[in-house]
């Protein structure tokens, strides 16, 4: 594309009709003013009149279009005022009214176009081409050219363009965006594959079953379009006050004309009544709210979406990627009694560095979080979707699913124990073998976001009356999740069209907000009164269908968006009431003859300034007893969360010691307990003391509350007490070794200590995020 063509396209995007009308009115006002100061009032009147007429002509066209659709708004009042000014020769008043109206329209247009421009920065997942086999080679073709029976080559990282069946022996697919299932799904030869799934593993071949237009992804796209067309358009807040205000205006103008016999009094009433506080102040307040949302990583597509966000009464939440993190994370570790869990994780992650599989990436991330130095593997070979083998310092290491590891290891008591241990719903297991011997296994799962509980509680405090979990995941998994989150209703195993119907059902109780991130959520996002997409890692279809896009991977931004929306709407309504009240007072004065049309225009300008300044308050942060300087900066938050991640290896060691202590010989058991005791005193207790003596007092001073975090300090005392009790129990073991009762007490203590520390870290993380600055 040439530079000239690029500039032309950008010019067409930036110079919109509404901005052009604002420019016409501003230039007319300025040039006319120059003519007036040059003592040429006839020229200034002509210039102002032409400028007013141009705006009026455009406005009349819009009104006619709106009336044809049975839509009525503020435009009619502005048109009457401009028409009256032209008929009575009050050209200065007319051009001021025209400029205020054009300014309000351009302001709303700017906000909507800015939202669309920001959205284009998101990655588009929709496939455009695919690799089709022709003979022994493949060629890149448009997806519309693919026919049933064509052999398709799906590369690593690609999105499946059409539905089909797997031609290779196996493939692991990420179907989270379609089904809500966070963990990858293993498919065998001949199984059905859905378009829109992502291939995170090795390339594979498939045979197309449908053309692109009839495939799963295209069907969801049609659902989105149908939902958009069926959804009622958002009306402007200001328009809802127009009818009553127009009736009062016309009545006063008619009475003033009838009782005085002077048409100029009626015009003065119309000029003062020109609803500029509604035309300008309401968009200013709402768009200021949109701007504040943008600063927090929340993209709101216009003032109408922000207003609907403030009015929502029911929230439908998707599970995967919304309530949960949407990624597999290390949950538990189990290794042989003669091995250290951190060493087994280090070996597995070192091998998995060579794989792009989502589970492999999760293990590597877990190793980095624990500060493990990974080694460089050699002779790496990966079996698509199954596992990876390679050498670390000459040792043969295999990492993968149980079906991949079981054939290459000998059956032992430990392998049988692992086979039972890994059979847990909602988890994926990864086993590790060293030189053909099972070393251990890891359980990974999609965990609930740490802020989820707080977010749901704050949504209720913000006026949300009903919260529903709507997910395509299995019913048992959804119920186990909802049990501790305080959700009003659970609807599981839903297809995209089911979610759309649920939106319609829930709308009976009031405006509905839908929150999701996957392709399967897109129809419901489009159908809801306001759709909110988790766009940081979500699908392009969901971000396109939604009215609001959260661009950072934080669910608590939803609460921020609701609070900003409610405050912006409240300020907008204040501007409406104040502006209309002052305008009504001015109309009465004009009707009694105290204000001429030009004087009325000047009075109206003063009213505008008051209303607009009030609307601009939505740009500012609400007054708090403790301001931004007293909150945690993002850098401080990241540092605190990093400290917790660095201590995860200590928690892992507590669990590992708890599991193996009863199987160890007496000398080794003593050594193991002594090492754990030293680890707790060297790493965990100093961290807790630092929090209690330095961090908590700092937060208390910032919050201005001397008793804040008292409960958390009490937890520090309990952790310290349990560590001291462990020391006492360890030292009480006689020379003959621990008896069964002593082992039971130690295990019970360690189980409790692990639970307390995990809960404490989760509570601290939730508190820290709540204290993060804007």
C-alpha positions in Angstrom: 0.0 0.0 0.0 1.4 3.4 -1.0 2.1 6.1 1.6 -0.4 8.4 -0.2 -3.1 5.7 0.0 -2.4 5.1 3.7 -2.6 8.9 4.4 -5.9 9.0 2.5 -7.4 6.2 4.5 -6.3 7.8 7.8 -7.8 11.1 6.7 -11.1 9.4 5.8 -11.1 7.7 9.3 -10.3 10.9 11.2 -12.4 13.5 9.3 -15.9 12.3 10.0 -19.1 14.1 9.0 -19.7 15.1 12.6 -16.3 16.5 13.1 -16.7 18.4 9.8 -19.9 20.0 11.1 -18.1 21.1 14.3 -15.4 22.6 12.1 -18.0 24.5 10.0 -19.7 25.9 13.1 -16.5 26.9 14.8 -15.1 28.6 11.6 -18.4 30.4 11.0 -18.5 31.7 14.6 -14.8 32.9 14.4 -15.0 34.5 11.0 -18.3 36.1 11.8 -16.8 37.5 15.1 -13.9 39.0 13.1 -16.4 40.7 10.7 -18.4 42.0 13.7 -15.2 43.5 15.3 -14.3 45.0 11.9 -17.6 46.9 12.1 -19.3 44.8 9.3 -22.3 43.5 11.1 -24.1 42.7 7.8 -21.2 40.3 6.9 -21.1 38.7 10.3 -24.9 38.1 10.3 -24.6 36.5 6.8 -21.7 34.3 7.9 -23.4 33.2 11.1 -26.6 32.6 9.3 -25.0 30.4 6.6 -23.1 28.4 9.3 -26.3 27.9 11.3 -28.2 26.8 8.1 -25.6 24.2 7.3 -25.8 22.6 10.7 -29.6 22.9 10.7 -29.9 21.1 7.3 -27.8 18.2 8.5 -29.8 18.1 11.7 -33.2 18.0 9.9 -32.0 15.1 7.8 -31.0 13.2 11.0 -34.4 14.0 12.6 -36.3 12.8 9.5 -34.3 9.5 9.5 -34.9 9.1 13.3 -38.6 9.7 13.0 -38.9 7.2 10.2 -37.5 4.7 12.8 -39.8 6.0 15.5 -36.8 7.4 17.4 -37.1 10.7 19.2 -34.4 12.7 20.9 -33.0 16.1 21.8 -32.2 17.0 18.2 -35.7 18.4 17.7 -35.3 21.1 20.4 -32.0 22.2 18.9 -33.6 22.3 15.5 -36.5 24.5 16.7 -34.1 26.9 18.4 -31.9 27.2 15.3 -34.9 27.6 13.0 -36.4 30.3 15.2 -33.1 32.2 15.4 -32.9 32.2 11.6 -36.5 33.3 11.1 -36.2 36.2 13.6 -32.7 37.2 12.5 -30.9 36.3 15.7 -28.0 34.8 13.9 -25.4 35.1 16.7 -27.7 33.0 19.0 -28.2 30.6 16.2 -24.5 29.9 15.5 -23.9 29.4 19.2 -26.6 26.8 19.4 -25.3 25.2 16.3 -21.8 25.0 17.6 -22.8 23.5 21.0 -24.9 20.9 19.2 -22.2 20.0 16.7 -19.7 19.8 19.6 -21.7 17.3 21.5 -22.2 15.1 18.5 -18.5 15.2 17.6 -17.6 14.3 21.2 -19.7 11.2 21.2 -18.4 10.2 17.7 -14.8 10.7 18.9 -15.3 8.3 21.8 -16.8 5.6 19.7 -14.1 5.8 17.0 -11.4 5.8 19.7 -12.8 2.6 21.1 -12.9 0.9 17.7 -9.3 2.1 17.0 -8.1 0.7 20.3 -9.8 -2.6 19.6 -7.8 -3.1 16.4 -4.7 -3.6 18.5 -6.0 -7.0 19.7 -4.9 -10.1 17.9 -7.3 -11.6 15.5 -7.6 -15.4 15.8 -9.9 -15.9 12.9 -8.1 -18.2 10.3 -8.0 -16.8 6.8 -6.0 -19.6 5.0 -5.1 -23.2 5.5 -2.5 -25.6 4.2 -4.2 -28.1 1.8 -2.4 -31.2 0.4 -2.1 -31.5 -3.4 -0.4 -34.7 -4.2 2.7 -35.0 -1.9 2.9 -31.2 -1.3 0.7 -28.7 0.3 -0.4 -25.2 -0.8 -1.8 -22.3 1.1 -5.4 -21.7 0.1 -8.2 -19.5 1.3 -10.4 -21.4 3.8 -13.4 -20.8 1.4 -11.7 -23.0 -1.1 -11.6 -26.0 1.2 -14.0 -28.8 0.3 -15.1 -31.9 2.3 -12.5 -34.7 1.8 -9.5 -32.3 1.5 -6.4 -33.2 3.5 -5.4 -30.3 5.7 -2.0 -29.8 7.4 -2.4 -28.1 10.7 0.8 -26.5 11.9 1.8 -25.8 15.5 0.0 -22.8 17.0 -2.6 -22.7 14.2 -6.3 -22.3 14.6 -8.3 -25.1 12.8 -10.0 -23.5 9.9 -12.8 -26.1 9.3 -14.4 -29.0 11.0 -12.9 -32.4 10.2 -11.5 -35.7 11.4 -8.0 -36.5 12.7 -5.9 -38.4 10.1 -2.8 -38.8 12.4 -2.6 -41.2 15.4 -3.2 -38.4 18.0 -3.4 -34.7 18.5 -3.8 -32.5 21.6 -6.0 -29.5 21.1 -6.8 -26.4 23.1 -10.6 -26.1 22.9 -11.0 -23.6 25.8 -12.3 -20.8 23.5 -15.1 -23.2 22.2 -16.1 -25.4 25.1 -14.8 -23.7 28.2 -12.5 -26.6 29.0 -9.2 -25.1 30.2 -7.1 -28.2 29.9 -6.0 -29.6 26.5 -8.0 -32.4 25.0 -6.4 -35.5 23.5 -7.9 -36.7 20.3 -7.2 -40.1 18.6 -7.2 -41.0 15.0 -10.6 -40.6 13.3 -12.1 -38.4 16.1 -14.0 -35.2 15.2 -12.2 -31.9 15.5 -13.9 -28.5 15.7 -12.8 -25.4 13.8 -11.7 -22.6 16.2 -9.6 -25.1 18.3 -5.9 -24.3 18.6 -3.1 -26.8 18.0 -0.5 -26.2 20.8 1.6 -29.3 19.9 3.2 -30.8 16.9 1.7 -30.5 13.4 -0.8 -33.0 12.3 -3.1 -33.9 9.4 -6.8 -33.9 9.3 -9.5 -34.5 6.7 -12.1 -31.7 6.2 -15.7 -32.7 6.9 -17.4 -29.4 6.1 -16.8 -26.3 4.2 -15.7 -23.3 6.2 -19.1 -21.6 6.1 -20.8 -24.6 7.7 -18.2 -25.3 10.3 -18.4 -24.7 14.1 -16.5 -21.4 14.1 -18.7 -19.9 11.3 -21.8 -21.1 13.0 -20.8 -19.2 16.2 -20.1 -16.1 14.1 -23.6 -16.3 12.6 -25.0 -16.5 16.1 -23.1 -13.4 17.1 -24.5 -11.5 14.1 -28.0 -12.6 14.8 -27.7 -11.6 18.5 -26.4 -8.2 17.5 -29.3 -7.6 15.1 -31.9 -8.7 17.7 -30.4 -6.5 20.4 -32.2 -3.3 20.9 -30.0 -0.2 20.3 -28.8 1.7 23.4 -30.6 5.0 23.7 -28.7 8.0 24.9 -29.4 8.9 28.5 -30.1 12.6 27.5 -32.7 11.5 24.9 -35.0 10.1 27.7 -35.5 13.6 29.1 -36.1 15.2 25.8 -39.9 14.7 25.5 -40.8 16.3 28.8 -38.4 19.1 28.4 -39.7 19.8 24.9 -43.3 20.0 26.1 -42.3 22.5 28.9 -40.3 24.6 26.4 -43.0 24.8 23.8 -45.7 25.6 26.4 -43.6 28.5 27.9 -42.7 29.8 24.5 -46.3 29.8 23.4 -47.5 31.5 26.5 -44.8 34.2 26.3 -45.7 34.9 22.7 -49.5 34.8 23.3 -49.4 37.0 26.4 -46.8 39.6 25.2 -47.5 39.5 21.5 -43.7 39.5 20.9 -42.2 36.6 18.9 -38.7 37.5 20.2 -39.8 36.4 23.7 -40.7 33.0 22.3 -37.3 32.8 20.6 -35.6 33.9 23.8 -37.3 31.0 25.6 -36.2 28.6 22.9 -32.6 29.8 23.0 -32.4 29.5 26.8 -34.1 26.2 26.5 -31.6 24.8 24.1 -30.6 21.6 25.9 -26.8 22.1 25.7 -26.4 20.7 29.3 -27.9 17.5 27.9 -26.2 17.7 24.5 -22.8 18.4 26.0 -22.6 17.6 29.7 -24.0 14.1 29.5 -21.5 13.0 26.8 -18.7 14.7 28.7 -19.5 12.8 31.9 -19.9 9.5 30.1 -16.9 9.9 27.9 -14.8 11.0 30.9 -15.9 7.7 32.5 -14.8 5.9 29.3 -11.4 7.6 29.6 -11.0 6.6 33.2 -11.8 3.0 32.3 -9.1 3.1 29.6 -6.5 4.2 32.1 -7.3 1.0 34.1 -7.1 -1.2 31.0 -10.8 -1.3 30.4 -12.0 -0.5 26.8 -15.6 0.7 26.8 -17.1 1.1 23.4 -19.0 4.4 23.9 -21.1 6.2 26.4 -24.1 4.0 25.8 -22.1 0.9 26.9 -20.9 2.7 30.0 -24.4 3.7 31.0 -25.7 0.2 30.5 -22.8 -1.1 32.6 -24.1 1.1 35.4 -27.7 -0.1 35.1 -26.9 -3.9 35.0 -28.7 -5.9 37.7 -27.8 -9.5 36.7 -24.3 -10.8 35.8 -23.8 -14.0 33.9 -20.2 -15.3 34.3 -18.4 -17.8 32.2 -16.0 -20.1 34.1 -12.9 -20.8 32.2 -10.7 -17.7 31.8 -13.2 -15.6 33.7 -13.8 -17.0 37.2 -10.7 -19.3 36.7 -7.3 -18.3 35.4 -7.9 -20.2 32.2 -4.4 -21.8 32.3 -3.1 -25.1 33.8 -1.1 -24.5 37.0 0.9 -26.8 39.2 -1.4 -28.0 42.0 0.4 -31.0 43.7 3.6 -33.0 43.5 4.3 -36.6 44.4 7.8 -38.1 44.1 9.7 -41.1 45.2 10.8 -41.0 48.8 14.5 -40.9 47.8 14.1 -37.8 45.6 13.5 -34.2 46.3 10.4 -32.7 44.7 12.2 -29.6 43.5 14.8 -31.7 41.7 12.2 -33.7 39.9 10.3 -30.6 38.9 13.6 -29.1 37.7 14.3 -32.2 35.5 10.8 -32.2 34.1 10.8 -28.5 33.3 14.3 -28.7 31.8 13.0 -31.3 29.3 9.8 -29.4 28.7 11.6 -26.3 27.7 11.8 -27.9 24.2 8.0 -28.2 23.9 5.4 -25.7 23.1 2.6 -27.7 24.6 0.5 -25.8 27.1 1.0 -28.3 29.9 4.8 -28.3 29.3 4.7 -24.5 29.4 2.8 -24.7 32.7 5.6 -26.9 34.3 8.3 -24.6 33.1 6.4 -21.6 34.5 6.1 -23.4 37.9 9.8 -24.1 37.9 10.6 -20.4 37.3 8.2 -19.3 40.0 10.1 -21.5 42.5 13.4 -20.0 41.4 14.8 -23.2 39.9 17.7 -23.0 37.5 16.8 -25.1 34.5 19.3 -27.2 32.6 19.9 -27.6 28.8 18.4 -30.8 27.4 19.9 -32.8 24.6 18.6 -35.5 22.2 15.1 -34.2 22.7 12.2 -36.0 20.9 8.6 -35.1 21.3 5.5 -37.3 20.6 2.7 -35.0 19.6 0.4 -34.3 22.5 1.8 -37.2 24.6 5.2 -36.5 26.0 8.9 -35.5 25.6 12.1 -37.5 26.1 15.7 -36.2 26.3 18.9 -36.3 28.2 20.0 -34.1 31.1 23.7 -34.5 32.1 23.7 -37.9 30.3 20.6 -39.2 32.1 17.5 -40.3 30.1 14.4 -38.3 31.2 10.9 -38.8 30.0 8.0 -36.4 30.8 4.4 -36.8 29.7 1.0 -38.2 30.3 0.5 -41.5 32.1 -0.2 -43.4 28.9 3.1 -42.1 27.5 5.1 -43.0 30.7 3.6 -46.3 31.8 4.9 -48.5 28.9 8.5 -47.4 29.5 8.7 -48.0 33.3 8.6 -51.1 35.5 5.5 -51.7 37.6 6.2 -51.0 41.3 4.3 -50.2 44.4 5.1 -46.5 43.8 3.8 -46.7 40.2 0.6 -48.3 41.3 0.2 -45.6 44.0 0.8 -42.8 41.3 -1.8 -44.4 39.0 -4.4 -44.2 41.7 -3.3 -40.7 42.8 -3.6 -39.1 39.4 -7.2 -40.1 38.9 -8.8 -36.8 39.9 -11.6 -34.9 38.2 -10.7 -31.5 36.7 -6.9 -32.2 36.7 -4.3 -33.3 34.2 -1.4 -35.4 35.3 2.2 -35.3 34.1 4.6 -38.2 35.1 8.4 -38.2 35.1 10.7 -41.1 34.5 14.5 -41.2 34.9 16.4 -44.0 33.2 13.2 -46.0 32.9 12.2 -45.7 36.6 9.2 -43.6 37.7 10.5 -40.5 39.6 7.2 -38.8 40.4 4.2 -37.0 39.0 2.5 -33.6 39.0 -1.2 -32.7 39.1 -2.1 -29.5 37.2 -5.5 -27.7 37.2 -7.2 -24.5 36.1 -7.3 -22.6 39.5 -9.9 -20.1 40.6 -8.6 -16.5 40.3 -7.4 -15.3 43.7 -9.6 -12.2 43.5 -12.8 -14.0 42.4 -14.4 -14.1 45.9 -13.8 -10.5 46.5 -15.0 -9.5 43.0 -18.3 -11.3 43.5 -18.8 -9.7 46.9 -18.0 -6.2 45.6 -20.4 -6.7 42.6 -23.2 -7.3 45.1 -22.2 -4.3 47.0 -22.3 -2.3 43.8 -25.9 -3.2 43.2 -25.8 -6.5 41.3 -28.7 -8.5 42.6 -28.1 -11.9 40.8 -25.0 -13.7 39.8 -25.2 -16.8 37.5 -22.4 -19.1 36.5 -23.0 -20.0 32.8 -20.4 -22.4 31.5 -19.9 -25.1 28.8 -17.9 -27.1 31.3 -19.2 -30.3 33.0 -21.9 -29.9 35.7 -19.9 -31.5 38.5 -16.9 -29.2 38.0 -19.2 -26.1 37.9 -21.0 -27.1 41.1 -17.8 -27.7 43.0 -16.6 -24.3 42.0 -19.9 -22.5 42.7 -20.2 -24.1 46.2 -17.7 -21.7 47.8 -18.2 -18.6 45.6 -21.7 -17.7 46.6 -23.3 -17.8 43.2 -27.1 -17.7 42.9 -27.5 -20.2 40.1 -25.3 -22.6 38.0 -26.1 -23.6 34.4 -23.5 -26.0 33.0 -22.8 -28.0 29.8 -24.1 -25.1 27.7 -23.7 -24.5 24.0 -23.3 -21.0 22.5 -27.0 -20.9 21.6 -28.0 -22.0 25.1 -26.1 -19.0 26.6 -28.0 -16.7 24.3 -31.3 -18.1 25.5 -30.2 -17.8 29.1 -29.5 -14.1 28.5 -33.1 -13.6 27.3 -34.5 -15.5 30.3 -32.5 -13.5 32.8 -33.4 -10.2 31.2 -36.9 -10.4 32.8 -35.3 -9.3 36.1 -33.5 -6.3 34.6 -30.5 -5.4 32.4 -28.1 -8.4 32.0 -24.3 -8.2 31.9 -22.5 -11.2 30.3 -18.8 -11.7 31.1 -16.7 -14.2 29.1 -13.6 -14.7 27.0 -14.1 -17.6 24.5 -15.5 -17.9 21.1 -18.5 -19.8 22.6 -19.3 -16.7 24.7 -19.5 -14.4 21.7 -23.2 -14.8 20.9 -24.2 -14.3 24.5 -21.9 -11.2 24.8 -23.6 -9.8 21.7 -27.1 -10.5 23.0 -26.6 -9.2 26.5 -27.5 -5.6 27.5 -23.8 -5.2 28.1 -21.2 -7.8 27.1 -17.8 -7.8 28.9 -14.9 -9.7 27.3 -11.8 -10.7 29.1 -9.6 -9.7 26.2 -6.1 -10.1 27.6 -6.0 -13.8 26.4 -9.5 -14.1 25.0 -10.7 -14.8 21.5 -11.1 -12.1 18.9 -14.7 -13.1 18.4 -15.6 -12.3 22.0 -13.8 -8.9 22.0 -15.5 -8.0 18.8 -19.0 -9.0 20.1 -18.6 -7.3 23.5 -19.4 -3.8 24.5 -16.6 -3.7 27.1 -13.2 -5.3 26.8 -10.9 -5.8 29.8 -7.4 -5.6 28.3 -5.5 -6.8 31.4 -5.8 -10.3 32.9 -7.5 -9.1 36.1 -11.2 -9.9 37.0 -11.2 -7.2 39.6 -11.1 -4.6 36.8 -14.8 -5.6 36.3 -15.7 -4.1 39.6 -13.6 -1.0 38.7 -15.6 -0.6 35.5 -18.9 -0.9 37.3 -17.9 1.7 39.9 -16.7 4.1 37.3 -19.8 3.6 35.2 -22.1 4.2 38.2 -20.3 7.3 39.2 -20.2 8.7 35.7 -23.9 8.1 35.2 -24.6 9.7 38.6 -22.6 12.8 37.6 -24.3 12.9 34.2 -27.7 12.9 35.9 -26.6 15.7 38.2 -25.6 17.7 35.1 -29.1 16.9 33.6 -30.9 18.1 36.8 -28.8 21.1 37.4 -28.7 22.2 33.7 -32.4 21.7 33.2 -33.2 23.5 36.5 -31.1 26.5 35.5 -32.5 26.4 32.0 -36.0 26.4 33.3 -35.3 29.4 35.5 -33.8 31.2 32.5 -36.8 30.3 30.3 -39.1 31.9 32.9 -37.0 35.0 32.9 -37.0 35.1 29.1 -40.8 34.6 29.0 -41.2 37.6 31.3 -39.1 39.7 29.1 -36.0 40.0 31.2 -33.8 38.2 28.7 -33.4 39.0 25.0 -32.4 36.2 22.6 -28.7 37.1 22.6 -28.7 37.6 26.3 -30.4 34.3 26.6 -27.7 32.7 24.5 -25.0 34.1 26.9 -26.9 32.9 29.9 -27.2 29.5 28.3 -23.5 29.5 27.8 -22.9 30.1 31.5 -25.3 27.2 32.3 -23.3 25.1 29.8 -20.1 25.8 31.6 -21.5 24.9 34.9 -23.0 21.6 33.6 -19.8 20.7 31.6 -17.5 21.4 34.6 -19.7 19.1 36.7 -19.5 16.5 34.0 -15.7 16.6 33.9 -15.7 15.5 37.5 -16.1 12.0 36.1 -12.5 12.2 34.9 -11.2 12.5 38.5 -10.9 10.0 41.2 -13.7 10.1 43.9 -12.6 11.6 47.2 -11.3 9.0 49.6 -10.1 9.2 53.1 -6.8 7.8 51.8 -5.7 8.8 48.3 -3.7 7.3 45.6 -0.4 8.1 47.3 -1.5 5.9 50.2 -2.2 2.8 48.1 0.2 0.1 46.7 1.8 0.9 43.5 1.8 -1.7 40.7 5.5 -2.3 41.3 5.0 -2.8 45.0 2.2 -5.3 44.3 4.4 -7.3 41.8 7.2 -7.4 44.3 4.9 -8.7 47.1 3.4 -11.4 44.8 6.9 -12.4 43.7 7.8 -13.0 47.3 4.9 -15.4 47.7 5.9 -17.3 44.5 9.5 -17.6 45.7 8.1 -19.3 48.9 6.1 -21.9 47.0 9.0 -24.3 47.2 8.8 -24.1 51.0 5.1 -25.1 50.9 6.0 -27.9 48.5 8.6 -29.2 51.0 6.1 -29.2 53.8 3.7 -31.4 51.8 6.5 -33.7 50.6 7.8 -34.2 54.1 4.3 -34.9 55.4 3.8 -37.6 52.8 7.2 -39.4 53.1 8.0 -39.1 56.9 6.3 -42.4 57.8 8.1 -44.3 55.2 11.6 -43.1 56.0 14.2 -44.9 58.1 14.7 -43.4 61.6 18.0 -41.5 60.8 16.6 -40.2 57.5 13.4 -39.1 59.2 15.3 -37.1 61.8 17.4 -35.5 59.1 14.3 -34.7 57.0 12.5 -33.0 59.9 15.7 -31.1 60.8 16.1 -29.8 57.3 12.4 -28.8 57.1 12.7 -27.0 60.5 15.7 -25.1 59.3 14.0 -24.2 56.0 11.0 -22.8 57.8 13.1 -20.8 60.2 15.5 -19.5 57.4 12.9 -18.6 54.8 9.2 -18.7 56.0 9.5 -17.1 59.4 11.7 -14.2 58.3 9.2 -13.4 55.6 6.3 -13.4 58.1 8.2 -11.2 60.6 9.1 -8.8 57.8 5.4 -8.5 56.8 4.3 -8.0 60.4 7.0 -5.6 61.5 7.5 -3.6 58.3 4.8 -4.1 55.6 1.7 -4.2 57.9 2.6 -1.0 59.9 3.3 0.8 56.6 -0.1 -0.3 55.3 -1.8 0.8 58.5 -0.2 4.2 58.3 -1.3 4.6 54.7 -4.8 3.5 55.5 -5.0 5.6 58.6 -6.4 2.7 60.6 -4.3 1.4 63.5 -6.2 -1.9 63.8 -6.2 -2.8 60.1 -4.8 -6.3 59.2 -5.1 -7.4 62.9 -6.5 -10.7 61.8 -3.6 -11.2 59.4 -1.1 -10.5 62.2 -2.9 -13.1 64.3 -2.2 -15.6 61.5 1.5 -14.7 61.6 1.4 -15.7 65.3 -0.2 -19.0 64.5 2.3 -19.8 61.8 5.1 -19.0 64.2 3.5 -21.1 66.9 3.2 -24.1 64.7 6.8 -23.9 63.6 8.0 -23.7 67.2 5.7 -26.7 68.0 7.4 -28.6 65.1 10.7 -27.9 66.7 9.5 -29.2 70.0 8.1 -32.4 68.6 11.2 -33.0 66.6 13.5 -32.6 69.6 11.2 -34.8 71.7 11.9 -37.8 69.5 14.0 -40.3 71.5 17.0 -42.1 70.3 14.9 -45.2 69.3 13.2 -43.1 66.7 9.7 -41.6 66.4 6.9 -43.9 67.6 3.5 -44.0 65.6 1.9 -41.5 67.9 4.7 -39.0 67.4 4.6 -39.5 63.7 0.8 -38.9 63.7 1.2 -35.7 65.7 4.0 -34.4 63.3 2.0 -35.3 60.2 -1.2 -33.6 61.7 0.9 -30.5 62.5 2.4 -30.3 59.0 -1.0 -30.8 57.3 -2.3 -27.9 59.4 0.8 -25.7 58.8 0.5 -26.2 55.0 -3.2 -25.3 55.0 -2.7 -22.2 57.1 0.2 -20.9 55.0 -1.6 -21.5 51.7 -4.7 -19.7 53.0 -2.7 -16.9 54.5 -0.9 -16.3 51.2 -4.2 -16.3 49.3 -5.7 -13.8 51.7 -2.7 -11.5 51.5 -2.7 -11.6 47.8 -6.4 -10.7 47.8 -5.8 -7.8 50.2 -2.8 -6.5 48.3 -4.8 -6.4 45.0 -7.6 -4.6 46.7 -5.1 -1.9 47.9 -3.5 -1.5 44.5 -3.6 2.1 43.2 -5.5 3.1 40.2 
